[in-house]
Amino acid sequence: MIDYEELAEMLKALSDPNRLMIVEMLSGGELCACKLLERFRITQPTLSHHMKTLRQAGLVKGHKEGKWMHYTLDGERFAMLTDAIGELTGKEK
């Protein structure tokens, strides 16, 4: 059964082009915030805002190593997201 509130929160988190690019970058594995910053022309506080949004939606996990945060995708949440979209569109696995 679809949790529409949860699905809407995840989709809202993905509704920004920068956050979509961050997800794409993280699809290759864990990355340091410093590596993400190299790709974008944004400030560290702006990156932190994007990462907070993705983390609150449960799509990204983070842990600190030294002075930098390291991020990974939450594969279970993305599987849940794709399952919910499949259920919503009648195209379940």
Backbone as a printed PyTorch tensor [residue, N CA C, xyz], in Angstrom:
tensor([[[  0.8450,  -1.1850,   0.0000],
         [  0.0000,   0.0000,   0.0000],
         [  0.8890,   1.2470,   0.0000]],

        [[  0.5310,   2.2000,  -0.7770],
         [  1.3270,   3.4170,  -0.9340],
         [  1.0970,   4.3550,   0.2480]],

        [[  2.1830,   4.8490,   0.8120],
         [  2.1190,   5.9170,   1.8050],
         [  2.3170,   7.2100,   1.0120]],

        [[  1.2070,   7.8670,   0.6870],
         [  1.2580,   9.0360,  -0.1960],
         [  2.0550,  10.1930,   0.3890]],

        [[  1.9890,  10.3830,   1.6980],
         [  2.7630,  11.4550,   2.3300],
         [  4.2610,  11.2060,   2.1680]],

        [[  4.6630,   9.9720,   2.4350],
         [  6.0770,   9.6050,   2.3290],
         [  6.5580,   9.6960,   0.8760]],

        [[  5.7470,   9.2090,  -0.0420],
         [  6.0910,   9.2800,  -1.4600],
         [  6.2280,  10.7250,  -1.9130]],

        [[  5.2990,  11.5700,  -1.4950],
         [  5.3490,  12.9880,  -1.8700],
         [  6.6120,  13.6500,  -1.3280]],

        [[  7.0150,  13.2960,  -0.0990],
         [  8.2240,  13.8800,   0.4800],
         [  9.4610,  13.4740,  -0.3190]],

        [[  9.5250,  12.2040,  -0.7200],
         [ 10.6750,  11.7550,  -1.5070],
         [ 10.6960,  12.4440,  -2.8730]],

        [[  9.5370,  12.5470,  -3.5050],
         [  9.4850,  13.1830,  -4.8200],
         [  9.8010,  14.6690,  -4.7360]],

        [[  9.3600,  15.3330,  -3.6630],
         [  9.7080,  16.7460,  -3.4740],
         [ 11.2150,  16.9140,  -3.3430]],

        [[ 11.8420,  16.0040,  -2.6120],
         [ 13.3000,  16.0830,  -2.4260],
         [ 14.0240,  15.9310,  -3.7540]],

        [[ 13.4310,  15.2010,  -4.6840],
         [ 14.0530,  14.9770,  -5.9940],
         [ 13.6380,  16.0110,  -7.0380]],

        [[ 12.8610,  17.0000,  -6.6270],
         [ 12.3150,  17.9490,  -7.5990],
         [ 13.2510,  19.1160,  -7.9220]],

        [[ 14.5010,  18.9970,  -7.5680],
         [ 15.4820,  20.0480,  -7.8360],
         [ 16.5870,  19.4760,  -8.7320]],

        [[ 16.9590,  20.1750,  -9.8090],
         [ 17.9990,  19.6510, -10.7140],
         [ 19.3220,  19.3410, -10.0160]],

        [[ 19.7420,  20.1960,  -9.0700],
         [ 20.9950,  19.9290,  -8.3580],
         [ 20.9010,  18.6420,  -7.5430]],

        [[ 19.7620,  18.4220,  -6.8900],
         [ 19.6110,  17.2080,  -6.0940],
         [ 19.5580,  15.9730,  -6.9800]],

        [[ 18.9660,  16.0820,  -8.1580],
         [ 18.9800,  14.9530,  -9.0920],
         [ 20.4090,  14.6330,  -9.5280]],

        [[ 21.2050,  15.6600,  -9.7820],
         [ 22.6040,  15.4370, -10.1590],
         [ 23.3940,  14.8270,  -9.0070]],

        [[ 23.0990,  15.2460,  -7.7820],
         [ 23.7610,  14.6700,  -6.6060],
         [ 23.4280,  13.1820,  -6.5130]],

        [[ 22.1620,  12.8270,  -6.7030],
         [ 21.7520,  11.4170,  -6.6640],
         [ 22.4910,  10.6300,  -7.7420]],

        [[ 22.5810,  11.2050,  -8.9280],
         [ 23.3000,  10.5290, -10.0060],
         [ 24.7660,  10.2960,  -9.6280]],

        [[ 25.3980,  11.3010,  -9.0530],
         [ 26.7930,  11.1540,  -8.6430],
         [ 26.9370,  10.0780,  -7.5680]],

        [[ 26.0220,  10.0540,  -6.6170],
         [ 26.0850,   9.0840,  -5.5280],
         [ 25.7220,   7.6700,  -5.9790]],

        [[ 25.1220,   7.5540,  -7.1450],
         [ 24.7760,   6.2150,  -7.6430],
         [ 26.0400,   5.3980,  -7.9240]],

        [[ 27.1720,   6.0680,  -8.0460],
         [ 28.4390,   5.3820,  -8.2520],
         [ 29.1180,   4.9650,  -6.9580]],

        [[ 28.5260,   5.3240,  -5.8320],
         [ 29.0940,   4.9620,  -4.5330],
         [ 29.2840,   6.1790,  -3.6500]],

        [[ 29.8290,   5.9350,  -2.4790],
         [ 30.0230,   6.9850,  -1.4760],
         [ 30.9220,   8.1000,  -2.0020]],

        [[ 30.5300,   9.3370,  -1.6640],
         [ 31.3440,  10.4990,  -2.0270],
         [ 31.4430,  11.4590,  -0.8550]],

        [[ 32.5640,  12.0950,  -0.7800],
         [ 32.8030,  13.1550,   0.1880],
         [ 32.1100,  14.4320,  -0.3090]],

        [[ 31.6390,  15.2380,   0.6320],
         [ 31.0290,  16.5160,   0.2540],
         [ 31.9870,  17.3450,  -0.5860]],

        [[ 33.2860,  17.2110,  -0.3210],
         [ 34.2760,  17.9710,  -1.0880],
         [ 34.2250,  17.6050,  -2.5730]],

        [[ 33.9800,  16.3300,  -2.8870],
         [ 33.8790,  15.8880,  -4.2850],
         [ 32.6000,  16.4170,  -4.9280]],

        [[ 31.5250,  16.4540,  -4.1590],
         [ 30.2780,  17.0060,  -4.6830],
         [ 30.4390,  18.4910,  -4.9850]],

        [[ 31.1160,  19.2020,  -4.0940],
         [ 31.3310,  20.6400,  -4.3010],
         [ 32.1560,  20.9260,  -5.5400]],

        [[ 33.0870,  20.0360,  -5.8720],
         [ 33.9150,  20.2320,  -7.0700],
         [ 33.0630,  20.2570,  -8.3360]],

        [[ 31.9640,  19.5320,  -8.3380],
         [ 31.1210,  19.4020,  -9.5300],
         [ 30.1800,  20.5890,  -9.7170]],

        [[ 29.7880,  21.2120,  -8.6160],
         [ 28.7860,  22.2740,  -8.6780],
         [ 29.4020,  23.6360,  -8.4110]],

        [[ 28.7460,  24.6300,  -8.9230],
         [ 29.1540,  26.0060,  -8.6250],
         [ 28.2210,  26.5530,  -7.5540]],

        [[ 28.2890,  25.9130,  -6.3930],
         [ 27.4710,  26.3230,  -5.2570],
         [ 28.3710,  26.3940,  -4.0290]],

        [[ 27.8870,  27.0840,  -3.0100],
         [ 28.6520,  27.2030,  -1.7780],
         [ 28.4270,  25.9630,  -0.9150]],

        [[ 29.2870,  25.7950,   0.0610],
         [ 29.1470,  24.6730,   0.9910],
         [ 27.8120,  24.7410,   1.7320]],

        [[ 27.3550,  25.9320,   2.1910],
         [ 26.0460,  25.9760,   2.8570],
         [ 24.8880,  25.5600,   1.9300]],

        [[ 24.9920,  25.8920,   0.6520],
         [ 23.9460,  25.4880,  -0.2920],
         [ 23.9580,  23.9750,  -0.4730]],

        [[ 25.1500,  23.3850,  -0.5730],
         [ 25.2470,  21.9290,  -0.6650],
         [ 24.6560,  21.2890,   0.5900]],

        [[ 24.9690,  21.8450,   1.7500],
         [ 24.4380,  21.3110,   3.0070],
         [ 22.9110,  21.3290,   3.0040]],

        [[ 22.3330,  22.3870,   2.4640],
         [ 20.8650,  22.4740,   2.3720],
         [ 20.3160,  21.3470,   1.4960]],

        [[ 20.9290,  21.1260,   0.3420],
         [ 20.4730,  20.0570,  -0.5540],
         [ 20.6140,  18.6950,   0.1140]],

        [[ 21.7320,  18.4840,   0.8060],
         [ 21.9550,  17.1990,   1.4470],
         [ 20.9860,  16.9870,   2.6060]],

        [[ 20.6770,  18.0420,   3.3270],
         [ 19.7000,  17.9490,   4.4210],
         [ 18.3410,  17.5390,   3.8770]],

        [[ 17.9490,  18.1160,   2.7520],
         [ 16.6660,  17.7790,   2.1280],
         [ 16.6380,  16.3080,   1.7270]],

        [[ 17.7060,  15.8360,   1.0950],
         [ 17.7720,  14.4320,   0.6720],
         [ 17.8240,  13.4930,   1.8750]],

        [[ 18.5110,  13.8960,   2.9300],
         [ 18.5970,  13.0580,   4.1350],
         [ 17.2570,  13.0020,   4.8520]],

        [[ 16.5630,  14.1350,   4.9540],
         [ 15.2670,  14.1520,   5.6300],
         [ 14.2510,  13.2710,   4.9090]],

        [[ 14.3760,  13.1860,   3.5870],
         [ 13.4870,  12.3230,   2.8090],
         [ 13.9190,  10.8630,   2.9000]],

        [[ 15.0610,  10.6210,   3.5250],
         [ 15.5560,   9.2650,   3.7040],
         [ 16.2560,   8.6870,   2.4910]],

        [[ 16.5430,   9.5210,   1.5000],
         [ 17.1390,   9.0380,   0.2600],
         [ 18.6590,   8.9300,   0.3310]],

        [[ 19.2590,   9.6680,   1.2540],
         [ 20.7120,   9.7180,   1.3800],
         [ 21.0890,   9.5350,   2.8480]],

        [[ 22.1770,   8.8190,   3.0640],
         [ 22.7450,   8.6550,   4.4040],
         [ 24.0760,   9.3940,   4.4320]],

        [[ 24.4600,   9.8710,   5.6090],
         [ 25.7260,  10.5630,   5.7190],
         [ 26.4440,  10.2200,   7.0110]],

        [[ 27.7530,  10.2920,   6.9660],
         [ 28.5650,  10.1410,   8.1740],
         [ 29.8040,  11.0240,   8.0330]],

        [[ 30.2920,  11.4590,   9.1690],
         [ 31.4200,  12.3780,   9.1750],
         [ 32.7330,  11.6100,   9.2780]],

        [[ 33.6840,  12.0050,   8.4570],
         [ 35.0510,  11.4960,   8.5200],
         [ 35.9630,  12.7090,   8.5250]],

        [[ 36.6120,  12.9290,   9.6500],
         [ 37.4390,  14.1350,   9.7610],
         [ 36.5480,  15.3580,   9.7160]],

        [[ 36.9000,  16.3010,   8.8660],
         [ 36.0920,  17.5280,   8.7820],
         [ 35.0170,  17.4520,   7.7000]],

        [[ 34.9870,  16.3660,   6.9210],
         [ 34.0460,  16.2670,   5.8050],
         [ 32.9650,  15.2210,   6.0480]],

        [[ 31.8000,  15.5000,   5.5090],
         [ 30.7040,  14.5370,   5.4930],
         [ 30.8740,  13.6570,   4.2650]],

        [[ 30.5310,  12.3970,   4.4000],
         [ 30.5370,  11.4360,   3.3030],
         [ 29.1090,  10.9280,   3.1360]],

        [[ 28.6560,  10.8540,   1.8930],
         [ 27.2670,  10.5180,   1.6150],
         [ 27.1480,   9.2840,   0.7340]],

        [[ 26.0700,   8.5360,   0.9570],
         [ 25.7040,   7.3960,   0.1190],
         [ 24.1960,   7.4160,  -0.0730]],

        [[ 23.7530,   6.7720,  -1.1550],
         [ 22.3170,   6.6100,  -1.3620],
         [ 21.8070,   5.5210,  -0.4320]],

        [[ 20.5520,   5.6490,  -0.0270],
         [ 19.8940,   4.5940,   0.7390],
         [ 19.1520,   3.7200,  -0.2630]],

        [[ 19.7630,   2.6060,  -0.6210],
         [ 19.2140,   1.7160,  -1.6420],
         [ 17.8320,   1.2000,  -1.3100]],

        [[ 17.5720,   0.9290,  -0.0360],
         [ 16.2510,   0.4360,   0.3630],
         [ 15.1720,   1.4750,   0.1070]],

        [[ 15.4920,   2.7260,   0.4080],
         [ 14.5060,   3.8080,   0.1800],
         [ 14.2500,   4.0010,  -1.3140]],

        [[ 15.3010,   3.9130,  -2.1270],
         [ 15.0950,   4.0560,  -3.5660],
         [ 14.2950,   2.8810,  -4.1170]],

        [[ 14.5080,   1.6850,  -3.5810],
         [ 13.7040,   0.5290,  -3.9980],
         [ 12.2450,   0.7510,  -3.6130]],

        [[ 12.0340,   1.2900,  -2.4170],
         [ 10.6780,   1.5900,  -1.9680],
         [ 10.0240,   2.6280,  -2.8790]],

        [[ 10.8100,   3.6280,  -3.2670],
         [ 10.3190,   4.6840,  -4.1570],
         [  9.9100,   4.1120,  -5.5100]],

        [[ 10.7620,   3.2930,  -6.0940],
         [ 10.4360,   2.7240,  -7.4110],
         [  9.2530,   1.7610,  -7.3170]],

        [[  9.1630,   1.0020,  -6.2070],
         [  8.0080,   0.1170,  -6.0130],
         [  6.7150,   0.9240,  -5.9150]],

        [[  6.7620,   2.0300,  -5.1660],
         [  5.5690,   2.8650,  -4.9960],
         [  5.1410,   3.4840,  -6.3270]],

        [[  6.1050,   3.9210,  -7.1140],
         [  5.7700,   4.4860,  -8.4250],
         [  5.1820,   3.4000,  -9.3200]],

        [[  5.7600,   2.2140,  -9.2550],
         [  5.2110,   1.0990, -10.0370],
         [  3.7960,   0.7760,  -9.6290]],

        [[  3.5430,   0.7830,  -8.3220],
         [  2.1940,   0.5110,  -7.8270],
         [  1.2280,   1.6200,  -8.2540]],

        [[  1.6990,   2.8430,  -8.1760],
         [  0.8970,   4.0160,  -8.5410],
         [  0.4960,   3.9820, -10.0160]],

        [[  1.4300,   3.5410, -10.8580],
         [  1.1710,   3.5400, -12.3080],
         [  0.6630,   2.2040, -12.8220]],

        [[  0.4830,   1.2390, -11.9050],
         [  0.0000,  -0.0800, -12.3230],
         [  1.0510,  -0.9310, -12.9930]],

        [[  2.3230,  -0.5700, -12.8040],
         [  3.4230,  -1.2950, -13.4310],
         [  4.3060,  -1.9190, -12.3630]],

        [[  3.6960,  -2.6690, -11.4600],
         [  4.4530,  -3.3290, -10.3940],
         [  5.3620,  -4.3870, -10.9830]],

        [[  6.4040,  -4.7400, -10.2260],
         [  7.3470,  -5.7620, -10.6600],
         [  6.6590,  -7.0950, -10.8020]]])
